[in-house]
């Protein structure tokens, strides 16, 4: 399914932005509803508080479920490789138009914030 590849690619790009400390680009990948409730400085602070997210050296999407064609949502899960070992992440994407956006993120059971 094309949507699965697009959602996974958006997740990979988001993780690469975080890894490269391109927080503004990562923030722009967040959903419009997230951005309406959180400004860039709030997002950047929340990301920096998630050590495994900022220190990861690689990410792998390991599970995917496409929930709805009418209101496309895509919960994904995966693993982050960090200097301290591997940690699980869960990410939920939404597609309100033509583009997938990150709606929620949890790393090691800690939520990014909403």
C-alpha positions as CSV (number, residue, x, y, z in Angstrom):
1,X,0.0,0.0,0.0
2,X,1.4,3.3,-1.0
3,X,0.2,5.0,2.2
4,X,2.2,2.7,4.3
5,X,5.4,3.6,2.5
6,X,4.6,7.4,2.7
7,X,3.9,7.2,6.4
8,X,7.0,5.2,7.1
9,X,9.1,7.7,5.0
10,X,7.6,10.6,7.0
11,X,8.6,8.8,10.2
12,X,12.1,8.2,8.9
13,X,12.5,11.9,7.9
14,X,11.2,13.0,11.3
15,X,13.7,10.8,13.1
16,X,16.5,12.0,10.8
17,X,15.5,15.7,11.5
18,X,15.7,15.0,15.3
19,X,19.0,13.1,15.0
20,X,20.4,16.1,13.0
21,X,18.9,18.6,15.5
22,X,16.8,20.1,12.8
23,X,14.0,20.8,15.2
24,X,12.1,23.3,13.1
25,X,11.9,20.8,10.2
26,X,10.8,18.1,12.7
27,X,8.2,20.5,14.2
28,X,6.8,21.2,10.7
29,X,6.2,17.4,10.3
30,X,3.9,17.5,13.4
31,X,0.2,17.6,12.7
32,X,-1.7,20.9,12.4
33,X,-3.6,20.2,15.6
34,X,-0.3,19.5,17.5
35,X,1.2,22.8,16.1
36,X,-1.9,24.7,17.1
37,X,-1.4,23.7,20.7
38,X,2.5,23.7,20.9
39,X,4.9,26.3,19.6
40,X,8.4,25.5,18.3
41,X,10.1,26.3,21.6
42,X,7.7,24.0,23.5
43,X,8.3,21.2,21.0
44,X,12.1,21.6,21.1
45,X,12.1,21.6,24.9
46,X,10.0,18.4,25.0
47,X,12.2,16.7,22.4
48,X,15.4,17.6,24.3
49,X,13.9,16.1,27.4
50,X,13.6,12.7,25.7
51,X,17.2,11.7,25.8
52,X,16.7,8.4,23.8
53,X,15.1,10.4,21.1
54,X,17.8,13.0,20.7
55,X,20.7,10.5,21.2
56,X,19.5,7.8,18.9
57,X,21.9,6.7,16.1
58,X,19.4,4.8,14.0
59,X,15.6,4.0,13.9
60,X,13.7,1.1,12.5
61,X,10.0,0.9,11.9
62,X,9.0,-2.6,12.9
63,X,5.2,-2.6,12.8
64,X,2.5,-0.8,11.0
65,X,-1.3,-0.7,10.9
66,X,-3.3,1.4,8.5
67,X,-6.5,2.2,10.3
68,X,-8.9,4.0,8.0
69,X,-9.1,5.0,4.4
70,X,-11.8,7.6,5.1
71,X,-9.8,9.4,7.8
72,X,-6.3,8.0,7.3
73,X,-4.4,7.3,10.4
74,X,-1.2,5.2,10.8
75,X,0.0,4.0,14.1
76,X,3.6,2.7,13.8
77,X,6.0,1.2,16.2
78,X,9.7,0.7,16.0
79,X,13.1,0.7,17.7
80,X,15.6,3.4,18.3
81,X,19.3,2.5,18.6
82,X,20.9,4.6,21.3
83,X,24.4,4.6,22.9
84,X,22.7,3.0,25.9
85,X,20.9,0.2,23.9
86,X,17.6,-0.2,22.1
87,X,14.4,1.4,23.1
88,X,10.9,1.1,21.7
89,X,9.0,4.0,20.1
90,X,5.4,4.4,19.0
91,X,4.3,7.1,16.6
92,X,0.9,7.9,15.2
93,X,0.5,9.7,11.9
94,X,-2.6,11.4,10.4
95,X,-3.2,12.4,6.8
96,X,-5.7,15.3,6.8
97,X,-5.0,16.1,3.1
98,X,-2.2,14.9,0.8
99,X,0.6,14.8,3.5
100,X,1.2,12.5,6.5
101,X,1.9,14.4,9.8
102,X,3.0,13.1,13.2
103,X,0.2,13.4,15.7
104,X,1.7,11.7,18.7
105,X,5.0,10.1,19.7
106,X,6.0,8.0,22.7
107,X,9.6,6.8,23.4
108,X,10.1,4.2,26.0
109,X,6.6,4.9,27.3
110,X,7.2,8.6,27.7
111,X,4.9,10.8,25.6
112,X,6.2,13.8,23.7
113,X,3.3,15.9,24.9
114,X,0.2,17.1,23.2
